Amino acid sequence: AASRNGHTGIVQDLLSHGADINAQGGKCGNALQAAAAHGKEHIVKLLLEKGADPNVQGGDYGNALLAAVAKGSKPIVKLLL
């Protein structure tokens, strides 16, 4: 939910406390896909900088890149390529 809603501080806190950056779960599959699907470019960038795998499969869109394409977010697509 923190990634989907763009809560940078919460995402940073979770990661600093050892949260699995590629953990699977929820409708969007993982945090990176959730951020991509909801247009949260700053969260996508943060997660990638912290080592999120853009190729992780799962969720409604299959992966973060397909989520960004489906939502028409060119800046996020560029980050993920």
N, C-alpha and C positions, 0 to 999 in steps of 0.2 A: 504494500500500500504506500510506503514511503516513496518508492521509486515512481510509481504511477502518478502520485500526487505532487511530485517535484520537491519533496522535503529534503533538501541538501544536508542539513544538519543531522537529521535522523539517519539518513543513509551513511554519512560519515561516522556517526556514533556506532551504528551496527557493525560496520566494517572494522572499526578500531577495536571492537570487542569480540572479533573473531567470526563474525557471520560469514557463511559460505557464499561468496559472491556469485556463484553459479547454481545455487540451490534451486531445485525444481519445485513448483507448486503454483496453484492458482490458475485462473483463466488464461493468463498471459505466459505461463510456463516458468518465467524467471524474471529477476529484477530488470535486466537489460531489455528484454522484450517488452515488459510493462512500460518502461520509460519511453521506448521507441514508439509503442502503440499510442501513447498519450501525448506525444510531442514534447517531451521533456528533454530537450537537447542538452541542457547543462548536466542532467543526471546521466544521460548516455555517455557524455564526455568523461565525467567523473568515474563511472564504472569501468570504462575502457582503460582509463589511466591507472586504475587500481587492479587491472588484470582480468576483467570479465571476458569470457570467451564468446565472441559474437557468433560462433558457429553452433552453440548449444541448441539442440532441437527440443521442441515441446510447445505446449500452449496452442492457442487458437490459430496463430499465424505460422507456426512451424519454427521460426527463428526471428531474431530482432530485425534483420534486414528486410524480411518479407513483411513484418509489421510496419516498418517505416514506409515501404513501398505502398502497401495497402492504404495507409493514411495520407500518402502524398507528401511526406516530409523530406524534401530534397536535402536540407542541411544534415538531417540525421542519416539519410542514405549515404551521403558523402563521408560522414564519420565512420560508418560501418564498412565501407569498402576499403 
